[in-house]
Amino acid sequence: MNNPATKKAVLCRPRGGLNDTLCQIQKCFAYCRKNGRVLILDTARSGLRDDFLRYFEFENTTVSVMTWHAYCQSNDVENLTVQPSQMQGRLDSYQTEIADNGVYRDSTSATDLSFDFGMVQAADLLLHEACGGGINSIWLLKYLRPTPFLKDQLERRLGDLPDAYVAVHIRSTDLETDHERLLRELEPVLNGKNILYCTDSGKLQAELKNQPIASSNPYFLTSLDQNSSDRLHGTAATSIDSNIDMLADLFALARAKRLYFTFTKAGYISGFSGLAYALHCSKLRNRISPESNVQTAAPQVSSKTGRMGYLKAQGVIIAAKTAYRVMMTFHEAWPSR
């Protein structure tokens, strides 16, 4: 592998929640792989508000990945050419505002803080600061593995789950799901199951704890503020603990025997739901497989009644899940995208 201190680089400053962060990193990672550049990550402005490399390591790639802090220590950043050129000498001092396309711009010069990914750029350092989700995050999964720190934390938390469980993800903050309808439709297939509920809303979590589906065993990995419905990645209170909570939910959803979710009221699937299901379809979920500390058996209650009504109500989401499965099969067979 080449010495990253002597190579040109892309500085990726993703914004938004976890799926947005992964999508923006993937965009920069793919450019670096194609053009022989170092990938520099600065995720302090993302919903993580922490170092991405604390939680994930890159593997199966020749792309060098390092933090912005480490890059600055090994390079004379002030004298590097930068694209956009207006940011030269101001990479740690500019102020931002968001543009309509998800790319942030410099509030002083109104310059978009990105570059043309379709062209080979000459500048030493290319800056990309943007939010925006979608399904491109799944293409990054092949190259990520949990760090020993994250793996240890996940094994501790996921080890409290039973051997067999189903999971329900309900987004209910900035993106809101009609959870009452969803749970009503799901009741026939959840009745008598060990159910893991994952949500970003403290108010909804309290409701689910107080009104569990009959004859089921409910489980929760996190303990949210019951008076809060603020989006987790939009608060300055984001911490290492809250990041671990989020990632524990993600991997627990991925490891469930069945994973249920639906469209938000905005008309599209939450990026976190899609990411969890992509992992659920992928062999990558087997990287986190702690031994269960709980041997609770699910109550034996028939769930056949009403199953057809559920299938009819969830027809669109079933089609979406099928599409995810096709994409993950393609992704694992052709990882060089």
C-alpha positions as CSV (number, residue, x, y, z in Angstrom):
1,M,0.0,0.0,0.0
2,N,1.3,3.4,-0.9
3,N,2.3,5.9,1.8
4,P,-0.8,8.0,2.3
5,A,1.3,11.1,3.3
6,T,2.6,11.3,-0.3
7,K,-0.7,10.8,-2.2
8,K,-3.6,13.0,-3.2
9,A,-6.7,12.7,-1.2
10,V,-10.4,13.2,-0.8
11,L,-11.7,14.8,2.4
12,C,-15.1,13.4,3.1
13,R,-17.2,15.3,5.6
14,P,-20.6,13.5,5.6
15,R,-23.7,15.0,7.2
16,G,-26.9,13.4,8.4
17,G,-27.7,10.1,10.1
18,L,-25.9,6.8,9.7
19,N,-27.3,5.8,6.3
20,D,-26.5,9.3,4.9
21,T,-23.0,9.0,6.4
22,L,-22.4,5.7,4.8
23,C,-23.8,6.8,1.4
24,Q,-21.5,9.8,1.3
25,I,-18.4,7.8,2.4
26,Q,-19.2,5.2,-0.3
27,K,-19.3,8.0,-2.9
28,C,-15.9,9.3,-1.9
29,F,-14.5,5.8,-1.3
30,A,-15.4,4.7,-4.9
31,Y,-13.8,7.8,-6.3
32,C,-10.6,7.1,-4.3
33,R,-10.5,3.5,-5.5
34,K,-10.9,4.5,-9.1
35,N,-8.4,7.4,-9.0
36,G,-5.8,6.2,-6.6
37,R,-6.5,8.7,-3.8
38,V,-6.4,8.5,0.0
39,L,-9.8,8.7,1.7
40,I,-9.8,11.2,4.6
41,L,-12.7,10.9,7.0
42,D,-14.0,13.8,9.1
43,T,-17.3,12.6,10.7
44,A,-17.4,15.1,13.5
45,R,-20.1,17.0,11.6
46,S,-22.2,13.9,10.9
47,G,-24.9,12.5,13.2
48,L,-22.1,10.4,14.8
49,R,-20.3,13.5,16.0
50,D,-17.3,11.2,16.5
51,D,-14.6,9.4,14.6
52,F,-16.1,6.8,12.2
53,L,-12.9,4.7,12.6
54,R,-13.7,4.2,16.3
55,Y,-16.5,1.9,15.1
56,F,-15.5,0.5,11.7
57,E,-12.3,-0.6,10.0
58,F,-11.8,-1.0,6.2
59,E,-10.7,-4.3,4.7
60,N,-10.3,-6.0,1.3
61,T,-9.2,-2.8,-0.3
62,T,-6.0,-1.0,-1.3
63,V,-7.5,2.4,-0.5
64,S,-5.7,4.1,2.5
65,V,-8.2,5.5,5.0
66,M,-7.3,7.9,7.7
67,T,-8.8,10.6,9.9
68,W,-8.5,14.3,9.1
69,H,-6.5,14.9,12.2
70,A,-4.0,12.2,11.2
71,Y,-3.8,13.6,7.7
72,C,-3.1,17.1,9.0
73,Q,-0.3,15.8,11.1
74,S,1.5,14.2,8.2
75,N,0.9,16.8,5.5
76,D,1.5,20.6,5.0
77,V,-2.2,21.1,4.5
78,E,-2.0,24.9,4.2
79,N,0.1,24.6,1.0
80,L,-1.9,21.9,-0.7
81,T,-4.1,22.8,-3.7
82,V,-7.7,22.3,-2.9
83,Q,-10.9,21.8,-4.9
84,P,-13.1,23.9,-4.5
85,S,-10.2,26.4,-4.7
86,Q,-12.0,28.9,-2.5
87,M,-11.4,26.6,0.5
88,Q,-7.6,26.6,0.3
89,G,-6.3,27.7,3.7
90,R,-9.8,27.7,5.2
91,L,-10.6,24.0,5.6
92,D,-11.1,24.2,9.3
93,S,-12.5,27.7,9.5
94,Y,-15.3,28.0,6.8
95,Q,-19.0,28.2,7.9
96,T,-21.7,26.3,6.0
97,E,-25.2,26.4,4.9
98,I,-27.1,23.6,3.1
99,A,-28.1,23.9,-0.5
100,D,-31.1,22.3,-2.2
101,N,-29.2,19.3,-3.5
102,G,-27.9,18.1,-0.2
103,V,-24.4,19.5,-0.8
104,Y,-23.3,22.1,1.8
105,R,-21.9,25.4,0.6
106,D,-19.5,28.0,2.1
107,S,-21.7,30.7,3.6
108,T,-19.1,33.4,2.7
109,S,-18.6,32.6,-1.0
110,A,-21.7,30.5,-1.7
111,T,-19.4,27.8,-3.2
112,D,-20.7,24.3,-3.2
113,L,-18.4,22.2,-1.0
114,S,-17.9,19.3,-3.4
115,F,-16.4,18.5,-6.9
116,D,-17.3,16.8,-10.1
117,F,-17.0,13.1,-9.3
118,G,-17.2,12.2,-13.0
119,M,-13.9,13.9,-13.8
120,V,-10.3,13.2,-12.8
121,Q,-9.4,16.2,-10.6
122,A,-5.9,17.8,-10.4
123,A,-6.0,19.3,-7.0
124,D,-4.1,17.7,-4.1
125,L,-7.1,17.6,-1.8
126,L,-10.8,17.3,-2.9
127,L,-13.5,18.4,-0.4
128,H,-16.9,16.8,-0.3
129,E,-19.4,17.9,2.4
130,A,-22.9,16.6,1.9
131,C,-25.9,14.7,3.3
132,G,-28.2,12.4,1.3
133,G,-29.2,8.8,1.7
134,G,-30.5,6.0,-0.5
135,I,-29.2,2.5,-1.1
136,N,-25.6,3.2,-2.0
137,S,-24.6,2.5,1.6
138,I,-24.9,-1.2,0.8
139,W,-21.9,-1.0,-1.5
140,L,-19.7,0.1,1.4
141,L,-20.7,-2.8,3.6
142,K,-18.4,-5.2,1.9
143,Y,-15.4,-3.2,3.0
144,L,-16.3,-2.6,6.6
145,R,-15.9,-4.6,9.7
146,P,-16.6,-3.6,13.3
147,T,-13.5,-2.6,15.3
148,P,-12.6,-4.7,18.3
149,F,-14.1,-1.9,20.5
150,L,-17.5,-2.0,18.6
151,K,-17.5,-5.8,18.5
152,D,-17.0,-6.1,22.2
153,Q,-19.8,-3.6,22.8
154,L,-22.2,-5.4,20.5
155,E,-21.5,-8.8,21.9
156,R,-22.3,-7.4,25.4
157,R,-25.6,-5.9,24.3
158,L,-26.8,-8.4,21.7
159,G,-26.0,-11.2,24.1
160,D,-29.0,-10.2,26.2
161,L,-31.4,-11.2,23.4
162,P,-33.0,-14.7,23.1
163,D,-31.7,-17.2,20.6
164,A,-34.8,-16.6,18.3
165,Y,-36.6,-13.4,17.9
166,V,-38.4,-11.2,15.3
167,A,-37.7,-7.5,15.1
168,V,-39.8,-4.4,14.3
169,H,-38.2,-1.1,13.3
170,I,-40.4,2.0,13.7
171,R,-39.1,5.4,12.7
172,S,-41.0,8.1,14.6
173,T,-39.2,11.4,14.9
174,D,-38.3,13.6,11.8
175,L,-39.6,10.7,9.7
176,E,-42.8,9.2,11.1
177,T,-44.3,5.8,10.6
178,D,-48.0,5.0,11.1
179,H,-47.0,2.7,13.9
180,E,-50.6,2.0,15.1
181,R,-51.5,0.6,11.7
182,L,-48.3,-1.3,11.3
183,L,-48.6,-3.0,14.7
184,R,-52.3,-3.8,14.0
185,E,-51.3,-5.4,10.7
186,L,-48.4,-7.3,12.3
187,E,-50.3,-8.6,15.4
188,P,-51.2,-11.9,13.8
189,V,-47.6,-12.7,12.9
190,L,-46.1,-11.2,16.1
191,N,-48.5,-12.9,18.6
192,G,-46.6,-15.4,20.7
193,K,-43.1,-14.2,19.6
194,N,-40.0,-12.8,21.2
195,I,-40.2,-9.3,19.7
196,L,-37.3,-6.8,19.6
197,Y,-38.6,-3.3,19.1
198,C,-36.2,-0.6,17.8
199,T,-37.3,3.0,17.5
200,D,-35.8,6.5,17.6
201,S,-38.6,7.9,19.7
202,G,-38.5,7.8,23.5
203,K,-42.3,8.4,23.7
204,L,-43.1,5.5,21.3
205,Q,-40.7,3.3,23.2
206,A,-42.5,3.9,26.4
207,E,-45.8,3.2,24.7
208,L,-44.5,-0.1,23.3
209,K,-43.3,-1.1,26.8
210,N,-46.6,-0.3,28.4
211,Q,-48.8,-1.9,25.7
212,P,-47.1,-5.1,24.5
213,I,-48.8,-7.4,22.0
214,A,-50.6,-10.1,23.8
215,S,-48.7,-13.3,24.6
216,S,-45.4,-11.9,23.4
217,N,-42.1,-11.2,25.0
218,P,-41.0,-7.7,24.2
219,Y,-37.3,-6.7,24.2
220,F,-35.5,-3.3,24.0
221,L,-31.8,-2.8,23.6
222,T,-31.8,1.0,24.4
223,S,-33.4,3.2,27.0
224,L,-34.5,6.4,25.5
225,D,-35.8,9.6,27.1
226,Q,-39.5,9.0,27.4
227,N,-40.3,12.7,27.0
228,S,-38.4,13.1,23.7
229,S,-39.3,12.7,20.1
230,D,-36.3,14.5,18.7
231,R,-34.3,12.8,16.0
232,L,-31.2,11.2,17.6
233,H,-28.7,12.3,14.9
234,G,-30.0,15.9,15.1
235,T,-29.1,16.6,18.7
236,A,-25.8,17.8,20.1
237,A,-26.2,15.2,22.8
238,T,-24.9,12.5,20.5
239,S,-22.2,10.5,22.3
240,I,-20.2,7.3,22.1
241,D,-22.9,5.6,24.2
242,S,-25.7,6.8,21.9
243,N,-23.8,5.7,18.9
244,I,-23.3,2.2,20.4
245,D,-27.1,2.1,21.1
246,M,-27.8,3.0,17.4
247,L,-25.3,0.4,16.1
248,A,-26.6,-2.3,18.5
249,D,-30.1,-1.7,17.2
250,L,-28.8,-1.9,13.6
251,F,-27.0,-5.3,14.1
252,A,-29.8,-6.7,16.2
253,L,-32.3,-5.9,13.5
254,A,-30.1,-7.5,11.0
255,R,-29.7,-10.7,13.1
256,A,-33.5,-11.1,13.7
257,K,-35.2,-14.2,12.3
258,R,-37.8,-11.9,10.7
259,L,-37.5,-8.1,10.2
260,Y,-40.6,-5.9,9.9
261,F,-40.8,-2.3,8.8
262,T,-42.9,-0.1,6.5
263,F,-42.9,3.1,4.6
264,T,-42.9,6.4,6.5
265,K,-45.6,9.0,6.1
266,A,-43.3,10.9,3.8
267,G,-43.8,8.1,1.3
268,Y,-40.4,6.3,1.4
269,I,-38.6,3.8,3.6
270,S,-36.3,5.1,6.4
271,G,-32.7,4.8,5.4
272,F,-32.0,3.0,8.7
273,S,-34.7,0.4,7.9
274,G,-33.3,-0.2,4.5
275,L,-29.7,-0.5,5.8
276,A,-30.8,-2.9,8.5
277,Y,-32.6,-5.0,5.9
278,A,-29.6,-4.9,3.6
279,L,-27.5,-6.3,6.4
280,H,-30.2,-8.8,7.2
281,C,-29.9,-10.1,3.6
282,S,-26.1,-10.1,3.8
283,K,-23.5,-12.6,5.0
284,L,-21.9,-9.6,6.8
285,R,-24.4,-9.9,9.6
286,N,-22.6,-13.1,10.7
287,R,-19.6,-11.1,11.8
288,I,-21.6,-10.2,14.9
289,S,-23.0,-13.4,16.4
290,P,-22.6,-13.3,20.2
291,E,-23.7,-16.2,22.3
292,S,-27.1,-15.6,23.8
293,N,-27.3,-15.2,27.6
294,V,-31.1,-15.5,27.5
295,Q,-32.8,-18.8,26.9
296,T,-36.4,-17.6,27.1
297,A,-38.7,-19.6,24.9
298,A,-41.4,-17.8,22.9
299,P,-44.9,-18.6,24.0
300,Q,-46.6,-21.1,21.7
301,V,-49.5,-19.2,20.2
302,S,-50.9,-19.7,16.7
303,S,-50.2,-16.9,14.3
304,K,-51.9,-18.2,11.2
305,T,-55.1,-16.2,11.6
306,G,-54.8,-12.9,9.8
307,R,-51.6,-13.6,8.0
308,M,-53.1,-13.1,4.6
309,G,-54.4,-9.7,5.6
310,Y,-50.9,-8.8,6.7
311,L,-49.4,-10.0,3.3
312,K,-52.0,-7.9,1.4
313,A,-51.3,-4.8,3.5
314,Q,-47.5,-5.2,3.2
315,G,-47.4,-6.1,-0.5
316,V,-45.3,-3.0,-1.5
317,I,-42.8,-3.5,1.3
318,I,-42.4,-7.2,0.4
319,A,-41.6,-6.0,-3.2
320,A,-39.0,-3.6,-1.8
321,K,-37.5,-6.4,0.4
322,T,-37.2,-8.6,-2.7
323,A,-35.4,-5.8,-4.5
324,Y,-33.0,-5.5,-1.5
325,R,-32.3,-9.2,-1.6
326,V,-31.5,-9.0,-5.3
327,M,-29.2,-6.0,-4.8
328,M,-27.3,-7.7,-1.9
329,T,-26.8,-10.9,-3.9
330,F,-25.4,-8.8,-6.7
331,H,-23.3,-6.8,-4.2
332,E,-21.7,-9.9,-2.7
333,A,-21.0,-11.4,-6.1
334,W,-19.5,-8.2,-7.5
335,P,-17.8,-6.3,-4.7
336,S,-15.6,-4.0,-6.9
337,R,-18.3,-1.4,-7.7
